[in-house]
């Protein structure tokens, strides 16, 4: 399986990092070794002094597809969950300045913690999914799928023109404003609505 991710998909987050609001999706990938399953701790690596949390809705793909039209795109989603797109911001800044690829800042081991998933037909309105992240029991990020620049349909359609989507692939759909640094000892809990779907401790 592969992990595809969209960056800068919420305008308030693009602005907080002084990035332009994109006119087409900003895309990067993480390997399967980036996954960190529900309940496992994240061991802070020493190659970055500024790893940020980014809470994101995550789509799990149901079946293989390529060149998927937007009007059929939702048929390719099995379930929706919550994940953290851990980003070594200090390394990413260097990459950006030099115009280099982002993998060392985005795709390292366990940079993609994921929680439990909810089947797509259990959602009443895909354009109104609220989600949030607490750090040490304090709310640090909240978002709603209504505020995405590129919708689930647009993301799936766009990605599938470049990358054949396969069953089990995951798509991180971007983070709202409020990203920040993780520290050893932090405890994170992520929610869709009021449902707690992911908890993680930094060690
Ligand atoms: Mg992200």
py3Dmol code that shows the C-alpha trace and the ligand (Angstrom):
import py3Dmol

protein = """\
ATOM      1  CA  UNK A   1       0.000   0.000   0.000  1.00  0.00           C
ATOM      2  CA  UNK A   2       0.991   3.602  -0.344  1.00  0.00           C
ATOM      3  CA  UNK A   3       0.214   6.799   1.497  1.00  0.00           C
ATOM      4  CA  UNK A   4      -0.615   9.851  -0.580  1.00  0.00           C
ATOM      5  CA  UNK A   5      -0.896  13.221   1.073  1.00  0.00           C
ATOM      6  CA  UNK A   6      -2.171  16.631   0.092  1.00  0.00           C
ATOM      7  CA  UNK A   7      -0.496  19.706   1.549  1.00  0.00           C
ATOM      8  CA  UNK A   8      -1.923  23.204   2.051  1.00  0.00           C
ATOM      9  CA  UNK A   9      -5.540  22.123   1.632  1.00  0.00           C
ATOM     10  CA  UNK A  10      -6.894  24.603   4.185  1.00  0.00           C
ATOM     11  CA  UNK A  11      -6.237  28.254   3.434  1.00  0.00           C
ATOM     12  CA  UNK A  12      -5.767  29.272   7.090  1.00  0.00           C
ATOM     13  CA  UNK A  13      -2.982  26.681   7.457  1.00  0.00           C
ATOM     14  CA  UNK A  14      -1.306  27.745   4.191  1.00  0.00           C
ATOM     15  CA  UNK A  15      -1.273  31.301   5.544  1.00  0.00           C
ATOM     16  CA  UNK A  16       0.147  30.356   8.953  1.00  0.00           C
ATOM     17  CA  UNK A  17       3.235  28.916   7.226  1.00  0.00           C
ATOM     18  CA  UNK A  18       3.429  31.828   4.780  1.00  0.00           C
ATOM     19  CA  UNK A  19       2.625  29.608   1.817  1.00  0.00           C
ATOM     20  CA  UNK A  20       0.453  30.662  -1.105  1.00  0.00           C
ATOM     21  CA  UNK A  21      -3.025  29.114  -1.309  1.00  0.00           C
ATOM     22  CA  UNK A  22      -2.573  26.511  -4.064  1.00  0.00           C
ATOM     23  CA  UNK A  23      -4.485  26.398  -7.337  1.00  0.00           C
ATOM     24  CA  UNK A  24      -3.797  22.683  -7.777  1.00  0.00           C
ATOM     25  CA  UNK A  25      -3.169  20.087  -5.051  1.00  0.00           C
ATOM     26  CA  UNK A  26       0.282  19.967  -3.433  1.00  0.00           C
ATOM     27  CA  UNK A  27       1.073  16.236  -3.330  1.00  0.00           C
ATOM     28  CA  UNK A  28       3.655  14.099  -1.571  1.00  0.00           C
ATOM     29  CA  UNK A  29       3.954  10.438  -0.625  1.00  0.00           C
ATOM     30  CA  UNK A  30       4.962   8.479   2.429  1.00  0.00           C
ATOM     31  CA  UNK A  31       6.083   4.824   2.324  1.00  0.00           C
ATOM     32  CA  UNK A  32       4.264   2.094   4.270  1.00  0.00           C
ATOM     33  CA  UNK A  33       7.061   2.234   6.862  1.00  0.00           C
ATOM     34  CA  UNK A  34       5.715   5.664   7.861  1.00  0.00           C
ATOM     35  CA  UNK A  35       2.607   4.053   9.343  1.00  0.00           C
ATOM     36  CA  UNK A  36       2.168   3.954  13.090  1.00  0.00           C
ATOM     37  CA  UNK A  37      -0.879   2.043  14.245  1.00  0.00           C
ATOM     38  CA  UNK A  38      -3.335   3.079  16.907  1.00  0.00           C
ATOM     39  CA  UNK A  39      -2.026   2.963  20.445  1.00  0.00           C
ATOM     40  CA  UNK A  40       1.688   2.726  19.661  1.00  0.00           C
ATOM     41  CA  UNK A  41       3.991   5.440  21.026  1.00  0.00           C
ATOM     42  CA  UNK A  42       6.049   7.687  18.758  1.00  0.00           C
ATOM     43  CA  UNK A  43       9.728   7.735  19.639  1.00  0.00           C
ATOM     44  CA  UNK A  44      11.092  11.193  18.884  1.00  0.00           C
ATOM     45  CA  UNK A  45      14.070  10.900  16.517  1.00  0.00           C
ATOM     46  CA  UNK A  46      17.165  13.037  17.092  1.00  0.00           C
ATOM     47  CA  UNK A  47      17.570  14.320  13.515  1.00  0.00           C
ATOM     48  CA  UNK A  48      14.915  16.984  13.980  1.00  0.00           C
ATOM     49  CA  UNK A  49      14.396  19.527  16.748  1.00  0.00           C
ATOM     50  CA  UNK A  50      11.052  20.713  15.413  1.00  0.00           C
ATOM     51  CA  UNK A  51       8.623  17.950  14.474  1.00  0.00           C
ATOM     52  CA  UNK A  52       5.104  19.306  14.057  1.00  0.00           C
ATOM     53  CA  UNK A  53       1.751  17.589  14.453  1.00  0.00           C
ATOM     54  CA  UNK A  54      -0.783  18.047  11.642  1.00  0.00           C
ATOM     55  CA  UNK A  55      -4.152  16.412  12.240  1.00  0.00           C
ATOM     56  CA  UNK A  56      -5.868  15.292   9.039  1.00  0.00           C
ATOM     57  CA  UNK A  57      -8.851  13.342   7.784  1.00  0.00           C
ATOM     58  CA  UNK A  58      -7.586  10.169   6.102  1.00  0.00           C
ATOM     59  CA  UNK A  59      -9.380   8.343   3.302  1.00  0.00           C
ATOM     60  CA  UNK A  60      -8.972   4.587   2.958  1.00  0.00           C
ATOM     61  CA  UNK A  61      -9.352   3.399  -0.632  1.00  0.00           C
ATOM     62  CA  UNK A  62     -11.785   0.568  -1.348  1.00  0.00           C
ATOM     63  CA  UNK A  63     -10.778  -0.633  -4.820  1.00  0.00           C
ATOM     64  CA  UNK A  64      -8.315  -0.107  -7.628  1.00  0.00           C
ATOM     65  CA  UNK A  65      -8.889   2.844  -9.914  1.00  0.00           C
ATOM     66  CA  UNK A  66      -7.215   5.290 -12.254  1.00  0.00           C
ATOM     67  CA  UNK A  67      -8.493   8.357 -14.096  1.00  0.00           C
ATOM     68  CA  UNK A  68     -11.469   8.409 -11.743  1.00  0.00           C
ATOM     69  CA  UNK A  69     -14.073  11.052 -12.610  1.00  0.00           C
ATOM     70  CA  UNK A  70     -15.094  13.298  -9.716  1.00  0.00           C
ATOM     71  CA  UNK A  71     -18.704  12.116  -9.918  1.00  0.00           C
ATOM     72  CA  UNK A  72     -17.595   8.522  -9.208  1.00  0.00           C
ATOM     73  CA  UNK A  73     -14.829   9.320  -6.737  1.00  0.00           C
ATOM     74  CA  UNK A  74     -16.783   8.662  -3.541  1.00  0.00           C
ATOM     75  CA  UNK A  75     -17.336   5.058  -4.683  1.00  0.00           C
ATOM     76  CA  UNK A  76     -13.627   4.516  -4.122  1.00  0.00           C
ATOM     77  CA  UNK A  77     -13.635   5.432  -0.421  1.00  0.00           C
ATOM     78  CA  UNK A  78     -14.079   2.551   2.015  1.00  0.00           C
ATOM     79  CA  UNK A  79     -13.785   4.511   5.234  1.00  0.00           C
ATOM     80  CA  UNK A  80     -12.562   7.738   6.755  1.00  0.00           C
ATOM     81  CA  UNK A  81     -10.280   8.044   9.734  1.00  0.00           C
ATOM     82  CA  UNK A  82      -7.978  10.447  11.430  1.00  0.00           C
ATOM     83  CA  UNK A  83      -4.204  10.641  11.213  1.00  0.00           C
ATOM     84  CA  UNK A  84      -1.248  12.808  12.054  1.00  0.00           C
ATOM     85  CA  UNK A  85       1.069  13.981   9.298  1.00  0.00           C
ATOM     86  CA  UNK A  86       4.213  14.398  11.365  1.00  0.00           C
ATOM     87  CA  UNK A  87       6.482  16.905   9.675  1.00  0.00           C
ATOM     88  CA  UNK A  88      10.067  17.751  10.551  1.00  0.00           C
ATOM     89  CA  UNK A  89       9.491  21.472  10.004  1.00  0.00           C
ATOM     90  CA  UNK A  90      13.162  22.432  10.391  1.00  0.00           C
ATOM     91  CA  UNK A  91      14.194  19.958   7.681  1.00  0.00           C
ATOM     92  CA  UNK A  92      11.247  20.912   5.494  1.00  0.00           C
ATOM     93  CA  UNK A  93      12.247  24.589   5.660  1.00  0.00           C
ATOM     94  CA  UNK A  94      15.725  23.697   4.407  1.00  0.00           C
ATOM     95  CA  UNK A  95      14.230  21.604   1.608  1.00  0.00           C
ATOM     96  CA  UNK A  96      11.898  24.419   0.611  1.00  0.00           C
ATOM     97  CA  UNK A  97      14.695  27.000   0.579  1.00  0.00           C
ATOM     98  CA  UNK A  98      16.828  24.793  -1.651  1.00  0.00           C
ATOM     99  CA  UNK A  99      13.940  23.572  -3.817  1.00  0.00           C
ATOM    100  CA  UNK A 100      14.647  20.000  -2.727  1.00  0.00           C
ATOM    101  CA  UNK A 101      12.127  17.162  -2.308  1.00  0.00           C
ATOM    102  CA  UNK A 102      10.384  16.819   1.071  1.00  0.00           C
ATOM    103  CA  UNK A 103      10.815  13.119   1.863  1.00  0.00           C
ATOM    104  CA  UNK A 104      13.302  13.481   4.720  1.00  0.00           C
ATOM    105  CA  UNK A 105      10.910  15.931   6.373  1.00  0.00           C
ATOM    106  CA  UNK A 106       7.662  14.087   5.698  1.00  0.00           C
ATOM    107  CA  UNK A 107       8.210  10.395   4.995  1.00  0.00           C
ATOM    108  CA  UNK A 108      10.400   9.170   7.861  1.00  0.00           C
ATOM    109  CA  UNK A 109       9.534   6.132   9.979  1.00  0.00           C
ATOM    110  CA  UNK A 110       6.279   6.518  11.914  1.00  0.00           C
ATOM    111  CA  UNK A 111       5.547   9.938  10.449  1.00  0.00           C
ATOM    112  CA  UNK A 112       1.991   8.781   9.698  1.00  0.00           C
ATOM    113  CA  UNK A 113       0.169   7.675  12.847  1.00  0.00           C
ATOM    114  CA  UNK A 114      -3.377   6.567  12.049  1.00  0.00           C
ATOM    115  CA  UNK A 115      -6.323   5.777  14.266  1.00  0.00           C
ATOM    116  CA  UNK A 116      -9.540   3.846  13.833  1.00  0.00           C
ATOM    117  CA  UNK A 117     -11.610   4.272  10.680  1.00  0.00           C
ATOM    118  CA  UNK A 118     -15.347   4.811  10.236  1.00  0.00           C
ATOM    119  CA  UNK A 119     -17.156   3.298   7.233  1.00  0.00           C
ATOM    120  CA  UNK A 120     -18.119   5.973   4.729  1.00  0.00           C
ATOM    121  CA  UNK A 121     -21.838   5.183   4.816  1.00  0.00           C
ATOM    122  CA  UNK A 122     -21.917   6.065   8.514  1.00  0.00           C
ATOM    123  CA  UNK A 123     -21.280   9.729   7.701  1.00  0.00           C
ATOM    124  CA  UNK A 124     -24.377  11.863   7.183  1.00  0.00           C
ATOM    125  CA  UNK A 125     -22.633  14.602   5.233  1.00  0.00           C
ATOM    126  CA  UNK A 126     -19.108  14.257   3.842  1.00  0.00           C
ATOM    127  CA  UNK A 127     -18.928  18.011   3.339  1.00  0.00           C
ATOM    128  CA  UNK A 128     -19.468  18.628   7.030  1.00  0.00           C
ATOM    129  CA  UNK A 129     -17.074  16.378   8.959  1.00  0.00           C
ATOM    130  CA  UNK A 130     -15.639  18.098  11.999  1.00  0.00           C
ATOM    131  CA  UNK A 131     -12.392  16.827  13.478  1.00  0.00           C
ATOM    132  CA  UNK A 132      -9.971  17.960  16.132  1.00  0.00           C
ATOM    133  CA  UNK A 133      -6.750  17.298  17.974  1.00  0.00           C
ATOM    134  CA  UNK A 134      -6.018  17.632  21.663  1.00  0.00           C
ATOM    135  CA  UNK A 135      -2.510  17.902  23.057  1.00  0.00           C
ATOM    136  CA  UNK A 136      -2.268  17.098  26.750  1.00  0.00           C
ATOM    137  CA  UNK A 137      -6.059  17.478  27.014  1.00  0.00           C
ATOM    138  CA  UNK A 138      -6.040  20.955  25.443  1.00  0.00           C
ATOM    139  CA  UNK A 139      -7.597  21.595  22.031  1.00  0.00           C
ATOM    140  CA  UNK A 140      -4.868  22.614  19.561  1.00  0.00           C
ATOM    141  CA  UNK A 141      -6.441  22.043  16.135  1.00  0.00           C
ATOM    142  CA  UNK A 142      -9.960  21.823  14.810  1.00  0.00           C
ATOM    143  CA  UNK A 143     -11.171  21.600  11.253  1.00  0.00           C
ATOM    144  CA  UNK A 144     -14.098  20.737   9.061  1.00  0.00           C
ATOM    145  CA  UNK A 145     -14.128  19.076   5.657  1.00  0.00           C
ATOM    146  CA  UNK A 146     -16.300  22.011   4.501  1.00  0.00           C
ATOM    147  CA  UNK A 147     -13.184  24.208   4.604  1.00  0.00           C
ATOM    148  CA  UNK A 148     -11.009  22.068   2.340  1.00  0.00           C
ATOM    149  CA  UNK A 149      -9.735  23.847  -0.772  1.00  0.00           C
ATOM    150  CA  UNK A 150      -9.882  20.567  -2.726  1.00  0.00           C
ATOM    151  CA  UNK A 151     -12.776  18.227  -1.895  1.00  0.00           C
ATOM    152  CA  UNK A 152     -12.467  14.459  -1.427  1.00  0.00           C
ATOM    153  CA  UNK A 153     -13.794  14.026  -4.982  1.00  0.00           C
ATOM    154  CA  UNK A 154     -11.298  16.472  -6.459  1.00  0.00           C
ATOM    155  CA  UNK A 155      -8.385  14.928  -4.549  1.00  0.00           C
ATOM    156  CA  UNK A 156      -9.219  11.369  -5.614  1.00  0.00           C
ATOM    157  CA  UNK A 157      -9.794  12.376  -9.220  1.00  0.00           C
ATOM    158  CA  UNK A 158      -6.583  14.401  -9.400  1.00  0.00           C
ATOM    159  CA  UNK A 159      -4.394  11.807  -7.684  1.00  0.00           C
ATOM    160  CA  UNK A 160      -5.784   8.938  -9.756  1.00  0.00           C
ATOM    161  CA  UNK A 161      -4.651  10.587 -12.989  1.00  0.00           C
ATOM    162  CA  UNK A 162      -1.058  10.256 -11.759  1.00  0.00           C
ATOM    163  CA  UNK A 163      -1.054   7.322  -9.352  1.00  0.00           C
ATOM    164  CA  UNK A 164      -3.191   4.212  -9.739  1.00  0.00           C
ATOM    165  CA  UNK A 165      -5.117   3.936  -6.502  1.00  0.00           C
ATOM    166  CA  UNK A 166      -5.241   0.502  -4.921  1.00  0.00           C
ATOM    167  CA  UNK A 167      -7.339  -1.094  -2.217  1.00  0.00           C
ATOM    168  CA  UNK A 168      -5.928  -0.142   1.174  1.00  0.00           C
ATOM    169  CA  UNK A 169      -4.109   2.991   0.020  1.00  0.00           C
ATOM    170  CA  UNK A 170      -4.442   5.942   2.368  1.00  0.00           C
ATOM    171  CA  UNK A 171      -4.897   9.589   1.436  1.00  0.00           C
ATOM    172  CA  UNK A 172      -4.113  12.312   3.972  1.00  0.00           C
ATOM    173  CA  UNK A 173      -6.283  15.268   3.019  1.00  0.00           C
ATOM    174  CA  UNK A 174      -4.484  18.215   4.606  1.00  0.00           C
ATOM    175  CA  UNK A 175      -4.410  19.957   7.948  1.00  0.00           C
ATOM    176  CA  UNK A 176      -6.274  22.986   9.281  1.00  0.00           C
ATOM    177  CA  UNK A 177      -4.531  25.821  11.133  1.00  0.00           C
ATOM    178  CA  UNK A 178      -2.960  25.340  14.541  1.00  0.00           C
ATOM    179  CA  UNK A 179       0.004  23.073  13.815  1.00  0.00           C
ATOM    180  CA  UNK A 180       2.768  23.041  16.400  1.00  0.00           C
ATOM    181  CA  UNK A 181       5.781  21.306  17.835  1.00  0.00           C
ATOM    182  CA  UNK A 182       5.671  17.923  19.547  1.00  0.00           C
ATOM    183  CA  UNK A 183       7.681  17.291  22.682  1.00  0.00           C
ATOM    184  CA  UNK A 184       8.692  14.142  24.490  1.00  0.00           C
ATOM    185  CA  UNK A 185       5.979  13.359  27.032  1.00  0.00           C
ATOM    186  CA  UNK A 186       3.139  14.890  24.997  1.00  0.00           C
ATOM    187  CA  UNK A 187      -0.088  12.928  24.757  1.00  0.00           C
ATOM    188  CA  UNK A 188      -2.261  13.447  21.693  1.00  0.00           C
ATOM    189  CA  UNK A 189      -5.861  12.462  21.127  1.00  0.00           C
ATOM    190  CA  UNK A 190      -7.664  12.974  17.817  1.00  0.00           C
ATOM    191  CA  UNK A 191     -11.388  13.027  17.176  1.00  0.00           C
ATOM    192  CA  UNK A 192     -13.919  12.935  14.383  1.00  0.00           C
ATOM    193  CA  UNK A 193     -16.903  14.735  15.836  1.00  0.00           C
ATOM    194  CA  UNK A 194     -16.904  13.644  19.464  1.00  0.00           C
ATOM    195  CA  UNK A 195     -15.488  10.173  18.715  1.00  0.00           C
ATOM    196  CA  UNK A 196     -11.954   9.580  19.963  1.00  0.00           C
ATOM    197  CA  UNK A 197     -10.196   7.584  17.228  1.00  0.00           C
ATOM    198  CA  UNK A 198      -6.488   8.038  17.839  1.00  0.00           C
ATOM    199  CA  UNK A 199      -4.326   8.414  20.904  1.00  0.00           C
ATOM    200  CA  UNK A 200      -0.575   8.640  20.904  1.00  0.00           C
ATOM    201  CA  UNK A 201       2.200   9.398  23.326  1.00  0.00           C
ATOM    202  CA  UNK A 202       5.552  10.896  22.325  1.00  0.00           C
ATOM    203  CA  UNK A 203       8.490   9.145  23.983  1.00  0.00           C
TER     204      UNK A 203
END
"""
ligand_1 = """\
1
MG
Mg -0.137 17.657 6.153
"""
view = py3Dmol.view(width=600, height=400)
view.addModel(protein, "pdb")
view.setStyle({"model": 0}, {"cartoon": {"style": "trace"}})
view.addModel(ligand_1, "xyz")
view.setStyle({"model": 1}, {"stick": {}})
view.zoomTo()
view.show()
